[in-house]
Amino acid sequence: MSEIIKVGMADLNVVKSPNAITTLGLGSCVGVALRDPVSKVGGLAHVMLPDSTAIRNNSNIYKFADTGVDELVKRIVAAGGTRSRLVAKIAGGAKMFAMNSNAPVVQVGARNVEAVKKKLKELGIRLLAEDTGESYGRTVVFYPETGDFIIKSVGKPEKTI
Amino acid sequence: MSENLNMEQMTSEYYDVLKEIGNIGAGNATTALAQMIGTKVDMSVPQVKLLEFKELGDMMGGAEQIMAGIYLGVEGDIEGSIMFLLKKGGAKHLVNKLMAGMGDENAPDFNEMELSALKEVGNIITGAYLNSLSTLTNLKIFPSVPDLAIDMAGALLSVPAIEFGTIGDKILLIQTQFFDETLIDGFFILIPDVESYTKILKALGIDVNITAD
């Protein structure tokens, strides 16, 4: 029996095939899915903010793109994945409200996506696909067995990247 | 003044103040709503909750619960933003009431006119909250033009959660339930920046003694 593990906001987890992993209602946050295609170990992080060094209250490492991705890699390796084989898919980073404000929070979706990409590049992890930006929420399900990353949004057809 | 408000150090006194703000704000909002739709509107005693981000989605009936979110910025003596969330069913019901039955309560989505009416509902409710907060604290508070989105609760809540995320690991929300003959679940989230928090509490005569980190 396979099951689907749920990851909350500012949280992450690791699963092994045939299990899958999901996070519900990604808005400006970014869902980072990593997978080792050989051992079929994968994980998903739901990061909220781009940069842990920009904030003083940064004890929750799952909250940030930089420390969150680091931790996800560590956990996948601990679960039997091989670091050099890891590949990534990402989703989220929407701009939920079209506010005419230049408050940093309005642009946080785009900054999150950018920060995740920067981190992946730094770690030498290839980004295979992404479904980011726009102005709607996304629920994602990741299958380490196939690497399928399924994205569901309100009033839109389901897609797989 | 402390530079960094630590939410976890909030005492029950702060909660009581926030509850009172919620109570008065919701009271004003209910009156405004009742006038608008022409029926009696009741409200429940507001609940103030400090939640972990992880718990946030479940709070409003699941992260995938479709809700209407009205979000606006606040400027003046205090800065920050506020968000008002309504479950889709309740939002539909309210809008239909407001449009005197001209809306289509059974249609799955909102049409242009319904969206505009919903924005107005949000405007009135958030305006009432802000007015009472302003009167209570004697602080000048100016709201920006509200913005509306209808989407999954988790996605909408990511916006205030991220704002709270910059100051801590928890989110503070005031829940108010309105009802006429139907229950309308409304959630109100006030997101002042850290300094504004201190200002609000000080204006209300609370001796703010929150240490950094």
Chai-1 contact restraints between the chains, C-beta under 6 A:
chainA,res_idxA,chainB,res_idxB,connection_type,confidence,min_distance_angstrom,max_distance_angstrom,comment,restraint_id
A,G8,B,K54,contact,1.0,0.0,6.0,A-B,restraint_1
A,M9,B,F53,contact,1.0,0.0,6.0,A-B,restraint_2
A,M9,B,L56,contact,1.0,0.0,6.0,A-B,restraint_3
A,A10,B,F53,contact,1.0,0.0,6.0,A-B,restraint_4
A,D11,B,K54,contact,1.0,0.0,6.0,A-B,restraint_5
A,L24,B,G57,contact,1.0,0.0,6.0,A-B,restraint_6
A,L24,B,A63,contact,1.0,0.0,6.0,A-B,restraint_7
A,L24,B,E64,contact,1.0,0.0,6.0,A-B,restraint_8
A,L24,B,G154,contact,1.0,0.0,6.0,A-B,restraint_9
A,G25,B,A63,contact,1.0,0.0,6.0,A-B,restraint_10
A,G25,B,E64,contact,1.0,0.0,6.0,A-B,restraint_11
A,G25,B,M152,contact,1.0,0.0,6.0,A-B,restraint_12
A,G25,B,G154,contact,1.0,0.0,6.0,A-B,restraint_13
A,G25,B,A155,contact,1.0,0.0,6.0,A-B,restraint_14
A,G27,B,A155,contact,1.0,0.0,6.0,A-B,restraint_15
A,G27,B,S158,contact,1.0,0.0,6.0,A-B,restraint_16
A,S28,B,S158,contact,1.0,0.0,6.0,A-B,restraint_17
A,S28,B,I162,contact,1.0,0.0,6.0,A-B,restraint_18
A,C29,B,S158,contact,1.0,0.0,6.0,A-B,restraint_19
A,M48,B,I162,contact,1.0,0.0,6.0,A-B,restraint_20
A,M48,B,G165,contact,1.0,0.0,6.0,A-B,restraint_21
A,L49,B,G165,contact,1.0,0.0,6.0,A-B,restraint_22
A,I55,B,T166,contact,1.0,0.0,6.0,A-B,restraint_23
A,R56,B,N4,contact,1.0,0.0,6.0,A-B,restraint_24
A,N57,B,G168,contact,1.0,0.0,6.0,A-B,restraint_25
A,N60,B,D169,contact,1.0,0.0,6.0,A-B,restraint_26
A,K63,B,G165,contact,1.0,0.0,6.0,A-B,restraint_27
A,M96,B,A149,contact,1.0,0.0,6.0,A-B,restraint_28
A,M96,B,V159,contact,1.0,0.0,6.0,A-B,restraint_29
A,F97,B,Y71,contact,1.0,0.0,6.0,A-B,restraint_30
A,F97,B,D147,contact,1.0,0.0,6.0,A-B,restraint_31
A,F97,B,A149,contact,1.0,0.0,6.0,A-B,restraint_32
A,A98,B,D147,contact,1.0,0.0,6.0,A-B,restraint_33
A,M99,B,D147,contact,1.0,0.0,6.0,A-B,restraint_34
A,S101,B,G73,contact,1.0,0.0,6.0,A-B,restraint_35
A,V105,B,I162,contact,1.0,0.0,6.0,A-B,restraint_36
A,V105,B,E163,contact,1.0,0.0,6.0,A-B,restraint_37
A,V108,B,I162,contact,1.0,0.0,6.0,A-B,restraint_38
A,Y136,B,D151,contact,1.0,0.0,6.0,A-B,restraint_39
A,G137,B,D151,contact,1.0,0.0,6.0,A-B,restraint_40
A,G137,B,M152,contact,1.0,0.0,6.0,A-B,restraint_41
A,G137,B,A155,contact,1.0,0.0,6.0,A-B,restraint_42
A,T139,B,E64,contact,1.0,0.0,6.0,A-B,restraint_43
A,V154,B,D151,contact,1.0,0.0,6.0,A-B,restraint_44
